[in-house]
Every structure is written in C-alpha cells, then in structure tokens.
Amino acid sequence: MTETAAAPRTRIADTELEVFPLNLGGNVFGWTADEPTSFAVLDAFAEAGGNLVDTADGYSHWVSGHTGGESEAIIGRWTAARGNRDDVVIATKVSTHPSFPGLSAANIRAAADASLQRLGTDRIDLYYAHFDDPSVPLEETVGALSGLVDAGKVRAIAISNYTPERIDEWFAVTAANGFHRAVALQPHYNLVERGYEHGLRERAEREGLAVLPYFSLAKGFLAGTYRDDADATRAGASPRAGAASAYLDDRGRRVLAALDEVAAAHGVDVASVSLGWLRRQPTVLAPIASARTPEQLPALLASATLELGDDELARLDAASA
C-alpha cells in the first residue's frame, strides 16, 4: 500500500482539516464488521495514509439489539487503543439516533455531548446535520451547530441530504446571523446516481463546499460484485446486496462493461475506477466508501492515486448517461 500512502491530502474548504482523498465509511462498524475486524480495517486505512473516518450517531440502530452509536463507540475505542486521536479526522452526524431525533437546538447539544462521550474525545472535527428537519426553523438548527463551534466541541459544520433550495436558505440564515459557515456537503452521488449534478453541485461550487459523497459504490454495485440476481442471494453477500442488484438493468450493465475496460487497462479493480471517476468530478474532495474486511480495502485505497485519462472519464460518462 506504499503507493496510496503518497496520495496528497487536501484541505476541507478554509478549515485546518487536511484529509486523504478517500473517506472511510464507518457505517459497517459494529454491523457487518465486528469490533476486531473494524479495528483491522481502521489500522490498514491509517497505515496507508488515510485519516478521514465518517460515521453517524444513528449507526447502527437498525440492527436487532442495537440502540445507535455502536459505530462511534468502536471508533472511539480504536483511537484510545492506538493513541492516535490527533491523527484522525472524525466526521459524525446528528438527527437519526433514536434517543436524539431531529434538529432542535436542545437535541443537537445533547446529541453532540453523547457522540463526544462515545467517541472518547473532546471535539468532533466535522459535524453534519444528517437529514433536514423541516419542523425546526433553520435559524435554530444552524445557530445550535454554530454554537458548538464557539464552545470548541465542533471544529467545522456540514450538511447532508438537504435540497438545493434548503441549502440556499441555510446560507441565507448563516449570513443574516453571522453564524459559522458550513464547509462540506455529503450527497448521494456515484456513477449511476447523478442527481447531485442538477442543483446541488451548483450550490457546492457557489458556497465553496467540499463534497464527500455517500453510496459512492452504489451499495456494492459499482465494485462489480453483483452482476446477476444470483450474486445478491449467495451466501456471504452483503445485507445491501438486494439494493445493489436493482441497478442490473441495461444501463447498469453498460456501466459495468465500461468499468471493466478501464480497470483492465490500469490493472486495478472495478471499485478503484468507480471511486477514481467520482474523485475527478467537480467539487468532490473525497468519496466515502466502507470496507467490511481488510481484504476489501486495497481496491478502495488504490482509487486515491489512480489517474484516469480524459477519454476514460468520457467513456464512463457516456456509459452512465
């Protein structure tokens, strides 16, 4: 993994947060990856030069017997065991923990304290409003997040799953009240989900937001793992395999064929090309991708230094049109 260790880090907007061009998704920690496996994935990521880890307070409340916060707790125990908290940029989110739903000011403050406790740290590096909460005035939500920055509990704030129009409102409220500006946006964006390009990208460009897309591999489809319906039902398949197989239409197969060609030309995995394409899109800083095992990580890491030619990018664009 020495080649990927040389991947340059990039600053998130105008913050002091400098990050590796791959954002490690922590949604699997404590869910499809148990704690020892999660530690192994995090160790391999850090060894390769990776430093940005994404999670949320709600991960993984949907699992039987879980209450939410399992992923944060594992990340916190890992940084404590390794003594590397200052070397890791931790991004987490608020609004989906069953005990801390929504984006009222009181809830944001309580949820942040709970996340800090689980993470075993005194600050969250990047704190997202996970899902819009229309029941709460944006002035209250943005004001509470800005107050956490003033309190030193959050270094920078960010937005996820907001419409272009609500992002406009967010920044109008920010400017009118002198709040701390959001610096990053986390949208659903990949080679087969390109709605981001119609409205959200314009806002990211205008407001100088660093974009860190989720579902970068379309739930595994863009890793080339699921090529027929049988792949989604085989033993050991990811719990998300059924959703990934939904892309197996003519367009999806066309995209896989183009990915196969480009991957073969570079001698890399399909996942590396999918993430490499996404990393080259305007406004994108670091795609989010998760690994259930250390063995899945090298293909993700290779994307950080993979340089696709303009003709290859155009071929992938055409295939996904």
Sequence and secondary structure as in RCSB ss.txt:
>XXXX:A:sequence
MTETAAAPRTRIADTELEVFPLNLGGNVFGWTADEPTSFAVLDAFAEAGGNLVDTADGYSHWVSGHTGGESEAII
GRWTAARGNRDDVVIATKVSTHPSFPGLSAANIRAAADASLQRLGTDRIDLYYAHFDDPSVPLEETVGALSGLVD
AGKVRAIAISNYTPERIDEWFAVTAANGFHRAVALQPHYNLVERGYEHGLRERAEREGLAVLPYFSLAKGFLAGT
YRDDADATRAGASPRAGAASAYLDDRGRRVLAALDEVAAAHGVDVASVSLGWLRRQPTVLAPIASARTPEQLPAL
LASATLELGDDELARLDAASA
>XXXX:A:secstr
 HHHHT   EE TTSS EE SSEEE TTBTTTB HHHHHHHHHHHHHTT  EEE  TTTTTTSTT  S HHHHHH
HHHHHHHT GGG EEEEEEBEETTEES  HHHHHHHHHHHHHHHTSS EEEEEE S  TTS HHHHHHHHHHHHH
TTSEEEEEEES  HHHHHHHHHHHHHHT   EEEEE B BTTB GGGTTHHHHHHHHT EE  BSTTGGGGGGT 
 SSHHHHHSTT  TTHHHHGGG SHHHHHHHHHHHHHHHHHT  HHHHHHHHHHTSTTB   EE  SSGGGHHHH
HHTTT    HHHHHHHHHHH 
